Structures are given as structure tokens and as C-alpha cells.
């Protein structure tokens, strides 16, 4: 897919609003557009992962398997959300949950190799992306803590 189309897709995700055109172009060169269908598994819990995804369109359910085999709903993610971002910060990342498409989804895919490449050639951009990833992880941790605290109520 040509860079201009990827840039147009990226313009629909608020996460990229603060990046310059040069930075967006550098990222776009490393990303691929992926489309998945309802019921498709994007990420399987406990599998190795080396990519993260930005949801452009559609909804994805995040669920975790309990010790007794039940699938526990964790979240529903939609446009602008990141999925699989731990793969960018862990050396050997095994997926902590399963992500399933609830409808046709369009995603931007960034591999760990691509992230490392942009971080080496444009360290400031790599740092900013890492901050965005950290903010996403922190937000999810806060939500998990709140949900955990409310279990006894």
C-alpha cells in the first residue's frame, strides 16, 4: 500500500496527531494495513508476539482464559486503540490475552523490528512512541486495579 494511503489511515487515529509529517511518514513506511473478519483471532493468549496493532475501524474483544477454562471478558477496543503493545517493550513477549474481532476490522500493524528501526534512526520519535505505549499500558493497569478492587463489592 502506498505511503499516502497509510498516512490517510493514520490521520484517523488521534494517537498520531502530535507527530510531524516526517515522523508519520517514517512510521507509515514500516506499517502494514491488515483486515480481519468477525471471529478472527488477532492475538492468541500465551502465543509469542512481535507485533502491535492500531485499530483503525471495527471492534475487538480482549479476553483471558481463567484457570477453570472460562473466557473472561477484559475489554472491548475500537478506533484509536493499541493492541499487543507489550511486544514492543519486552524482549520475548508472550501474549497475555486473546484478541478476537467482533466485526470487520482494519488495523495498522507495526512489528518489533520496525519499531526498533525507527527508534534507531529517529530516537526522539522512538521515545515518543514508547511514551504512548507506556501511557496505554498504565491506563490498562489502572483499570485492572479498579476492577480488581471492586470485585469484593
C-alpha positions in Angstrom: 0.0 0.0 0.0 1.3 3.4 -0.9 2.5 5.8 1.9 -0.2 8.4 1.2 -2.9 5.9 1.9 -1.3 4.8 5.1 -0.9 8.4 6.1 -4.6 9.0 5.4 -5.4 6.0 7.6 -3.1 7.2 10.4 -4.9 10.6 10.3 -8.0 8.8 11.6 -6.2 7.8 14.8 -5.7 10.5 17.5 -2.6 8.9 18.8 -0.7 10.2 15.7 -2.0 13.8 15.9 1.1 15.0 17.7 3.6 13.6 15.3 5.1 15.7 12.4 4.6 14.7 8.8 8.2 13.5 8.7 7.6 11.3 11.7 4.3 9.9 10.4 5.9 9.1 7.1 8.8 7.3 8.8 6.2 5.2 10.8 4.0 4.6 7.8 6.9 3.1 5.8 7.2 0.4 8.5 3.5 -0.3 9.0 1.2 -2.7 7.1 -2.6 -2.5 6.8 -4.4 -5.6 7.9 -8.0 -6.5 7.6 -9.6 -9.2 9.7 -13.1 -10.7 9.7 -15.6 -11.2 12.6 -14.5 -14.1 14.7 -10.9 -14.0 13.5 -8.3 -14.3 16.3 -5.8 -11.4 16.0 -3.8 -12.5 19.1 -3.9 -15.8 20.9 -3.1 -15.9 24.6 0.3 -17.4 25.5 1.5 -17.3 21.9 4.7 -15.5 21.0 4.1 -12.0 19.6 6.3 -9.5 17.9 3.8 -7.0 16.5 1.4 -4.4 17.8 -1.7 -3.1 16.2 -3.6 0.2 16.0 -7.4 -0.2 15.5 -8.5 1.9 12.5 -12.0 0.6 12.2 -14.0 -2.1 13.9 -14.2 -3.6 17.4 -12.0 -6.2 19.1 -12.8 -8.1 22.2 -10.0 -8.8 24.7 -10.5 -11.9 26.8 -8.4 -14.1 29.1 -8.8 -17.7 29.9 -9.4 -18.5 33.6 -7.8 -21.4 35.4 -11.1 -23.3 35.0 -11.2 -22.8 31.3 -13.7 -20.0 31.0 -13.1 -17.0 28.8 -13.3 -13.8 30.9 -14.1 -10.6 29.1 -11.5 -7.9 29.8 -12.2 -5.1 27.3 -13.6 -4.1 24.0 -11.3 -1.9 21.9 -12.2 0.3 19.0 -10.8 3.0 16.7 -7.6 4.5 18.1 -6.8 1.7 20.5 -3.5 -0.2 20.6 -3.3 -3.9 20.9 -0.3 -6.0 21.6 1.9 -3.2 22.7 3.8 -5.3 25.3 5.6 -6.8 22.3 7.4 -3.5 21.8 8.8 -3.4 25.3 9.5 -7.0 26.2 12.3 -8.9 24.6 10.4 -12.2 24.5 6.7 -11.3 24.6 4.1 -13.9 25.1 0.6 -12.7 24.7 -1.3 -12.1 28.0 -4.8 -12.3 26.5 -6.7 -13.2 23.3 -8.0 -10.6 20.9 -10.9 -11.5 18.7 -12.6 -9.4 16.0 -16.3 -8.7 16.7 -16.8 -7.2 13.3 -14.7 -6.5 10.2 -11.6 -4.6 11.5 -8.9 -2.6 9.7 -5.6 -2.4 11.6 -2.2 -0.8 11.2 0.5 -3.3 12.1 3.9 -2.4 13.5 6.5 -5.1 14.1 9.1 -5.0 16.8 11.8 -4.9 14.1 10.1 -1.8 12.6 9.8 -0.2 16.0 13.5 -0.8 16.7 14.4 0.6 13.3 12.5 3.8 13.8 13.9 4.1 17.3 17.5 3.9 16.0 17.1 6.2 13.0 14.8 8.8 14.8 15.4 8.4 18.6 13.1 11.2 19.5 10.2 9.6 17.6 11.0 6.2 19.2 10.9 7.8 22.6 7.6 9.5 21.9 6.1 6.2 20.6 7.4 4.5 23.8 5.7 7.1 25.9 2.4 6.5 24.1 2.8 2.8 24.6 3.6 3.3 28.3 0.6 5.6 28.7 -1.6 2.8 27.2 -0.2 0.2 29.5 -0.6 2.5 32.5 -4.2 3.2 31.7 -5.0 -0.5 31.4 -3.2 -1.2 34.7 -5.3 1.5 36.4 -8.5 0.0 35.0 -7.4 -3.5 36.1 -6.6 -2.3 39.6 -10.0 -0.5 39.8 -11.8 -3.6 38.6 -9.9 -5.8 41.0 -10.7 -3.5 43.9 -14.4 -3.7 43.0 -14.6 -7.5 42.9 -15.5 -7.7 46.6 -18.3 -5.2 46.4 
